[in-house]
């Protein structure tokens, strides 16, 4: 079974990592034009949030 981790990047998106490789970047700031995917808008709106990590499957 693959290892799945959701890693919140400081001031950035939520990365879904499967077996250590980034699979998708999900919007965390709420301003992306391509929700639920991150389009980098967090930089333009000066989004601030702490980094975090959650293991979903191990």
Biopython code that builds the backbone (N, CA, C, O; Angstrom):
import numpy as np
from Bio.PDB.StructureBuilder import StructureBuilder

atoms = [
    (1, "UNK", "N", (0.846, -1.168, 0.000)),
    (1, "UNK", "CA", (0.000, 0.000, 0.000)),
    (1, "UNK", "C", (0.898, 1.240, 0.000)),
    (1, "UNK", "O", (1.883, 1.284, 0.738)),
    (2, "UNK", "N", (0.573, 2.249, -0.818)),
    (2, "UNK", "CA", (1.414, 3.444, -0.873)),
    (2, "UNK", "C", (1.288, 4.286, 0.396)),
    (2, "UNK", "O", (0.267, 4.247, 1.082)),
    (3, "UNK", "N", (2.336, 5.043, 0.693)),
    (3, "UNK", "CA", (2.305, 5.978, 1.813)),
    (3, "UNK", "C", (1.775, 7.304, 1.274)),
    (3, "UNK", "O", (2.310, 7.836, 0.302)),
    (4, "UNK", "N", (0.724, 7.840, 1.901)),
    (4, "UNK", "CA", (0.111, 9.090, 1.466)),
    (4, "UNK", "C", (0.209, 10.104, 2.599)),
    (4, "UNK", "O", (-0.230, 9.845, 3.720)),
    (5, "UNK", "N", (0.790, 11.263, 2.291)),
    (5, "UNK", "CA", (0.968, 12.332, 3.269)),
    (5, "UNK", "C", (0.450, 13.621, 2.660)),
    (5, "UNK", "O", (0.679, 13.887, 1.480)),
    (6, "UNK", "N", (-0.250, 14.429, 3.458)),
    (6, "UNK", "CA", (-0.640, 15.773, 3.050)),
    (6, "UNK", "C", (0.260, 16.727, 3.807)),
    (6, "UNK", "O", (0.261, 16.761, 5.038)),
    (7, "UNK", "N", (1.033, 17.508, 3.048)),
    (7, "UNK", "CA", (1.993, 18.426, 3.643)),
    (7, "UNK", "C", (1.579, 19.852, 3.310)),
    (7, "UNK", "O", (1.528, 20.232, 2.140)),
    (8, "UNK", "N", (1.286, 20.640, 4.339)),
    (8, "UNK", "CA", (0.949, 22.043, 4.152)),
    (8, "UNK", "C", (2.249, 22.836, 4.121)),
    (8, "UNK", "O", (2.995, 22.851, 5.099)),
    (9, "UNK", "N", (2.515, 23.485, 3.015)),
    (9, "UNK", "CA", (3.721, 24.281, 2.850)),
    (9, "UNK", "C", (3.513, 25.622, 3.549)),
    (9, "UNK", "O", (2.446, 26.224, 3.434)),
    (10, "UNK", "N", (4.533, 26.092, 4.276)),
    (10, "UNK", "CA", (4.415, 27.393, 4.940)),
    (10, "UNK", "C", (4.082, 28.455, 3.892)),
    (10, "UNK", "O", (4.783, 28.595, 2.890)),
    (11, "UNK", "N", (3.011, 29.194, 4.137)),
    (11, "UNK", "CA", (2.534, 30.265, 3.260)),
    (11, "UNK", "C", (2.208, 29.773, 1.847)),
    (11, "UNK", "O", (2.239, 30.556, 0.897)),
    (12, "UNK", "N", (1.896, 28.478, 1.703)),
    (12, "UNK", "CA", (1.627, 27.924, 0.381)),
    (12, "UNK", "C", (0.541, 26.871, 0.394)),
    (12, "UNK", "O", (-0.278, 26.821, 1.311)),
    (13, "UNK", "N", (0.534, 26.021, -0.636)),
    (13, "UNK", "CA", (-0.540, 25.044, -0.817)),
    (13, "UNK", "C", (-0.380, 23.793, 0.037)),
    (13, "UNK", "O", (0.618, 23.617, 0.736)),
    (14, "UNK", "N", (-1.382, 22.935, -0.036)),
    (14, "UNK", "CA", (-1.311, 21.585, 0.534)),
    (14, "UNK", "C", (-0.800, 20.674, -0.573)),
    (14, "UNK", "O", (-1.406, 20.586, -1.641)),
    (15, "UNK", "N", (0.314, 19.997, -0.316)),
    (15, "UNK", "CA", (0.853, 19.036, -1.277)),
    (15, "UNK", "C", (0.416, 17.642, -0.879)),
    (15, "UNK", "O", (0.536, 17.262, 0.286)),
    (16, "UNK", "N", (-0.089, 16.876, -1.832)),
    (16, "UNK", "CA", (-0.425, 15.476, -1.587)),
    (16, "UNK", "C", (0.760, 14.660, -2.100)),
    (16, "UNK", "O", (1.045, 14.634, -3.297)),
    (17, "UNK", "N", (1.440, 13.996, -1.167)),
    (17, "UNK", "CA", (2.619, 13.206, -1.499)),
    (17, "UNK", "C", (2.262, 11.723, -1.470)),
    (17, "UNK", "O", (1.699, 11.231, -0.492)),
    (18, "UNK", "N", (2.588, 11.026, -2.534)),
    (18, "UNK", "CA", (2.383, 9.587, -2.598)),
    (18, "UNK", "C", (3.756, 8.958, -2.740)),
    (18, "UNK", "O", (4.472, 9.193, -3.714)),
    (19, "UNK", "N", (4.105, 8.157, -1.750)),
    (19, "UNK", "CA", (5.434, 7.544, -1.687)),
    (19, "UNK", "C", (6.541, 8.585, -1.840)),
    (19, "UNK", "O", (7.544, 8.343, -2.511)),
    (20, "UNK", "N", (6.348, 9.755, -1.207)),
    (20, "UNK", "CA", (7.366, 10.798, -1.172)),
    (20, "UNK", "C", (7.413, 11.719, -2.371)),
    (20, "UNK", "O", (8.221, 12.647, -2.396)),
    (21, "UNK", "N", (6.569, 11.491, -3.369)),
    (21, "UNK", "CA", (6.562, 12.330, -4.568)),
    (21, "UNK", "C", (5.289, 13.157, -4.609)),
    (21, "UNK", "O", (4.192, 12.640, -4.400)),
    (22, "UNK", "N", (5.448, 14.481, -4.887)),
    (22, "UNK", "CA", (4.295, 15.371, -4.971)),
    (22, "UNK", "C", (3.398, 14.940, -6.124)),
    (22, "UNK", "O", (3.845, 14.822, -7.265)),
    (23, "UNK", "N", (2.131, 14.707, -5.811)),
    (23, "UNK", "CA", (1.169, 14.264, -6.811)),
    (23, "UNK", "C", (0.296, 15.424, -7.269)),
    (23, "UNK", "O", (-0.029, 15.541, -8.450)),
    (24, "UNK", "N", (-0.085, 16.292, -6.312)),
    (24, "UNK", "CA", (-0.947, 17.436, -6.628)),
    (24, "UNK", "C", (-0.749, 18.512, -5.563)),
    (24, "UNK", "O", (-0.430, 18.207, -4.414)),
    (25, "UNK", "N", (-0.941, 19.773, -5.956)),
    (25, "UNK", "CA", (-0.895, 20.900, -5.024)),
    (25, "UNK", "C", (-2.306, 21.479, -4.932)),
    (25, "UNK", "O", (-2.873, 21.916, -5.933)),
    (26, "UNK", "N", (-2.864, 21.477, -3.727)),
    (26, "UNK", "CA", (-4.229, 21.944, -3.514)),
    (26, "UNK", "C", (-4.228, 23.335, -2.887)),
    (26, "UNK", "O", (-3.433, 23.621, -1.992)),
    (27, "UNK", "N", (-5.124, 24.196, -3.365)),
    (27, "UNK", "CA", (-5.230, 25.569, -2.864)),
    (27, "UNK", "C", (-5.569, 25.574, -1.380)),
    (27, "UNK", "O", (-6.429, 24.825, -0.915)),
    (28, "UNK", "N", (-4.876, 26.430, -0.659)),
    (28, "UNK", "CA", (-5.143, 26.594, 0.767)),
    (28, "UNK", "C", (-5.534, 28.031, 1.088)),
    (28, "UNK", "O", (-6.058, 28.301, 2.168)),
    (29, "UNK", "N", (-5.286, 28.958, 0.160)),
    (29, "UNK", "CA", (-5.573, 30.375, 0.427)),
    (29, "UNK", "C", (-7.002, 30.770, 0.067)),
    (29, "UNK", "O", (-7.521, 31.769, 0.566)),
    (30, "UNK", "N", (-7.635, 29.980, -0.803)),
    (30, "UNK", "CA", (-9.012, 30.270, -1.202)),
    (30, "UNK", "C", (-9.136, 31.220, -2.377)),
    (30, "UNK", "O", (-10.252, 31.589, -2.743)),
    (31, "UNK", "N", (-8.024, 31.630, -2.984)),
    (31, "UNK", "CA", (-8.077, 32.619, -4.071)),
    (31, "UNK", "C", (-7.728, 32.061, -5.446)),
    (31, "UNK", "O", (-7.748, 32.805, -6.427)),
    (32, "UNK", "N", (-7.410, 30.772, -5.545)),
    (32, "UNK", "CA", (-7.035, 30.174, -6.824)),
    (32, "UNK", "C", (-8.183, 30.270, -7.825)),
    (32, "UNK", "O", (-9.350, 30.102, -7.471)),
    (33, "UNK", "N", (-7.832, 30.540, -9.074)),
    (33, "UNK", "CA", (-8.824, 30.553, -10.150)),
    (33, "UNK", "C", (-9.121, 29.136, -10.633)),
    (33, "UNK", "O", (-10.039, 28.933, -11.428)),
    (34, "UNK", "N", (-8.357, 28.161, -10.163)),
    (34, "UNK", "CA", (-8.486, 26.776, -10.622)),
    (34, "UNK", "C", (-8.754, 25.821, -9.461)),
    (34, "UNK", "O", (-8.251, 24.697, -9.456)),
    (35, "UNK", "N", (-9.546, 26.262, -8.472)),
    (35, "UNK", "CA", (-9.845, 25.428, -7.304)),
    (35, "UNK", "C", (-10.338, 24.060, -7.738)),
    (35, "UNK", "O", (-11.103, 23.972, -8.698)),
    (36, "UNK", "N", (-9.942, 23.022, -7.087)),
    (36, "UNK", "CA", (-9.195, 22.955, -5.845)),
    (36, "UNK", "C", (-7.681, 23.006, -6.041)),
    (36, "UNK", "O", (-6.940, 22.895, -5.064)),
    (37, "UNK", "N", (-7.200, 23.170, -7.275)),
    (37, "UNK", "CA", (-5.775, 23.172, -7.533)),
    (37, "UNK", "C", (-5.154, 24.540, -7.240)),
    (37, "UNK", "O", (-5.801, 25.575, -7.399)),
    (38, "UNK", "N", (-3.910, 24.526, -6.818)),
    (38, "UNK", "CA", (-3.168, 25.761, -6.559)),
    (38, "UNK", "C", (-2.675, 26.329, -7.882)),
    (38, "UNK", "O", (-2.159, 25.594, -8.724)),
    (39, "UNK", "N", (-2.832, 27.642, -8.065)),
    (39, "UNK", "CA", (-2.303, 28.297, -9.260)),
    (39, "UNK", "C", (-1.268, 29.371, -8.910)),
    (39, "UNK", "O", (-0.883, 30.172, -9.762)),
    (40, "UNK", "N", (-0.818, 29.379, -7.641)),
    (40, "UNK", "CA", (0.210, 30.329, -7.208)),
    (40, "UNK", "C", (-0.322, 31.660, -6.716)),
    (40, "UNK", "O", (0.466, 32.536, -6.358)),
    (41, "UNK", "N", (-1.627, 31.839, -6.687)),
    (41, "UNK", "CA", (-2.218, 33.107, -6.263)),
    (41, "UNK", "C", (-1.872, 33.457, -4.819)),
    (41, "UNK", "O", (-1.908, 34.630, -4.448)),
    (42, "UNK", "N", (-1.537, 32.458, -3.994)),
    (42, "UNK", "CA", (-1.200, 32.726, -2.595)),
    (42, "UNK", "C", (-0.063, 33.739, -2.485)),
    (42, "UNK", "O", (0.000, 34.486, -1.508)),
    (43, "UNK", "N", (0.832, 33.777, -3.464)),
    (43, "UNK", "CA", (1.934, 34.754, -3.447)),
    (43, "UNK", "C", (1.405, 36.169, -3.678)),
    (43, "UNK", "O", (1.864, 37.115, -3.038)),
    (44, "UNK", "N", (0.450, 36.316, -4.582)),
    (44, "UNK", "CA", (-0.099, 37.637, -4.909)),
    (44, "UNK", "C", (-0.922, 38.219, -3.763)),
    (44, "UNK", "O", (-0.929, 39.432, -3.555)),
    (45, "UNK", "N", (-1.626, 37.346, -3.009)),
    (45, "UNK", "CA", (-2.506, 37.824, -1.939)),
    (45, "UNK", "C", (-1.815, 37.812, -0.579)),
    (45, "UNK", "O", (-2.447, 38.078, 0.444)),
    (46, "UNK", "N", (-0.505, 37.499, -0.564)),
    (46, "UNK", "CA", (0.293, 37.504, 0.667)),
    (46, "UNK", "C", (-0.276, 36.563, 1.725)),
    (46, "UNK", "O", (-0.358, 36.911, 2.903)),
    (47, "UNK", "N", (-0.670, 35.362, 1.287)),
    (47, "UNK", "CA", (-1.231, 34.348, 2.181)),
    (47, "UNK", "C", (-0.188, 33.925, 3.208)),
    (47, "UNK", "O", (0.970, 33.695, 2.862)),
    (48, "UNK", "N", (-0.598, 33.823, 4.474)),
    (48, "UNK", "CA", (0.290, 33.401, 5.559)),
    (48, "UNK", "C", (-0.363, 32.283, 6.350)),
    (48, "UNK", "O", (-1.500, 32.412, 6.804)),
    (49, "UNK", "N", (0.364, 31.180, 6.513)),
    (49, "UNK", "CA", (-0.094, 30.049, 7.322)),
    (49, "UNK", "C", (1.113, 29.176, 7.648)),
    (49, "UNK", "O", (2.078, 29.115, 6.886)),
    (50, "UNK", "N", (1.044, 28.520, 8.766)),
    (50, "UNK", "CA", (2.141, 27.668, 9.224)),
    (50, "UNK", "C", (2.207, 26.367, 8.427)),
    (50, "UNK", "O", (1.216, 25.920, 7.851)),
    (51, "UNK", "N", (3.378, 25.780, 8.410)),
    (51, "UNK", "CA", (3.568, 24.467, 7.789)),
    (51, "UNK", "C", (3.021, 23.385, 8.708)),
    (51, "UNK", "O", (3.007, 23.545, 9.928)),
    (52, "UNK", "N", (2.571, 22.281, 8.114)),
    (52, "UNK", "CA", (2.072, 21.132, 8.872)),
    (52, "UNK", "C", (2.157, 19.905, 7.990)),
    (52, "UNK", "O", (2.355, 20.014, 6.780)),
    (53, "UNK", "N", (2.006, 18.734, 8.594)),
    (53, "UNK", "CA", (2.050, 17.492, 7.848)),
    (53, "UNK", "C", (1.136, 16.474, 8.515)),
    (53, "UNK", "O", (1.118, 16.353, 9.740)),
    (54, "UNK", "N", (0.371, 15.735, 7.695)),
    (54, "UNK", "CA", (-0.532, 14.705, 8.201)),
    (54, "UNK", "C", (-0.368, 13.457, 7.345)),
    (54, "UNK", "O", (-0.465, 13.524, 6.119)),
    (55, "UNK", "N", (-0.121, 12.323, 7.984)),
    (55, "UNK", "CA", (-0.028, 11.058, 7.274)),
    (55, "UNK", "C", (-1.429, 10.468, 7.157)),
    (55, "UNK", "O", (-2.123, 10.299, 8.160)),
    (56, "UNK", "N", (-1.843, 10.153, 5.927)),
    (56, "UNK", "CA", (-3.171, 9.596, 5.676)),
    (56, "UNK", "C", (-3.099, 8.068, 5.654)),
    (56, "UNK", "O", (-3.880, 7.399, 6.330)),
    (57, "UNK", "N", (-2.168, 7.522, 4.883)),
    (57, "UNK", "CA", (-1.945, 6.077, 4.810)),
    (57, "UNK", "C", (-0.467, 5.810, 5.014)),
    (57, "UNK", "O", (0.390, 6.544, 4.520)),
    (58, "UNK", "N", (-0.187, 4.757, 5.745)),
    (58, "UNK", "CA", (1.205, 4.422, 5.957)),
    (58, "UNK", "C", (1.458, 2.965, 5.699)),
    (58, "UNK", "O", (2.591, 2.502, 5.831)),
]
sb = StructureBuilder()
sb.init_structure("model")
sb.init_model(0)
sb.init_chain("A")
sb.init_seg("    ")
for serial, (resi, resn, name, xyz) in enumerate(atoms, 1):
    if name == "N":
        sb.init_residue(resn, " ", resi, " ")
    sb.init_atom(name, np.array(xyz, "f"), 0.0, 1.0, " ", f" {name:<3s}", serial, name[0])
structure = sb.get_structure()
